């Protein structure tokens, strides 16, 4: 499953429409690899965190003008078999929320606590 970084999520020209990565491309790919290897998948998408040690860290920012820190990434497959991803704000879109199984896996691994899991499930803004 090849991974390709899309420039739209790294370009100031798209910052008003698209979330933007703030981590290097190598770390973006590492997030994808962690999700794929960990089985953090639901409905044809992978979900991931940028981990520093065992703690989630900021990986992106939401579109301007608000520019909130983002800590969750969503990875989607394309028709050619390639994958790409982008930082998501679960409180802005119901399609950008990891499902309960992924959240439980993160909680069991110690990456998030029960209150954070509940906020993400309800679509509330939170910092991991």
Helices and strands as residue ranges (DSSP letters): G 7-9, G 12-14, E 20-21, H 25-38, E 41-42, E 45-52, E 55-57, E 60-61, E 69-70, E 72-77, E 83-88, G 94-96, H 100-108, H 114-122
